[in-house]
Amino acid sequence: MRVVHSVSVLLCTLALSAPAVAQHASHDGLQGQSQTSKGMQGMQHGSMKSSPNAAKAEYDHQFIDTMKVHHQSAIEMARLVDERSERDELKQMAKKVIDDQQKEIKQLEDWKQQWYSGKGDAINMRMPGMAESMKNMSMDKLFAAKGKAFDAMFIDMMSRHHRGAVKMARDAIGKLKHAEVKTLAQNVIDTQKKEIEQMATWKKEWKLASK
């Protein structure tokens, strides 16, 4: 039986906590008894909200906070793959997504502390690529799927999510002040474009229909 919880904490399944996110997201509870998903509460990504006055914050601050939330939602999706997919290739990619984006989150957090400590949150859902990458992202449906159905849904969702990150990073390159953040944005573009292409190839090879 599916139980729905109204919770004001985003991504509580992650080891990384984000106070900003806790104020601006809605959750739906998800059923599941597996070791990885036990106690997991998923979110409806499309319900995420911007921080108050986010657009008035320095652009680097907005990018840091918004990309961090974007990465966290990708990690949440990727953590479902190991138990729900039968494809080793997809499992390996999911592990890489988790590892890569956790490292980038740590770097983003370090920069936030260094440059914007005490300035609050600047999650801006209006940044190019952000809202569309989260649109219709139902963790309920992804959580409930397994096997081929899961693979198709995951590839569609993660590809859309990655395209949003690439769009956000491309737009940011010319606006960011800190060279370090520009380098991270370029890495997001390079890495996630390759993963989008790989997932498109798998979708065709595995004859997966869009879900």
Disulfide bonds with the S-S distance in Angstrom:
none
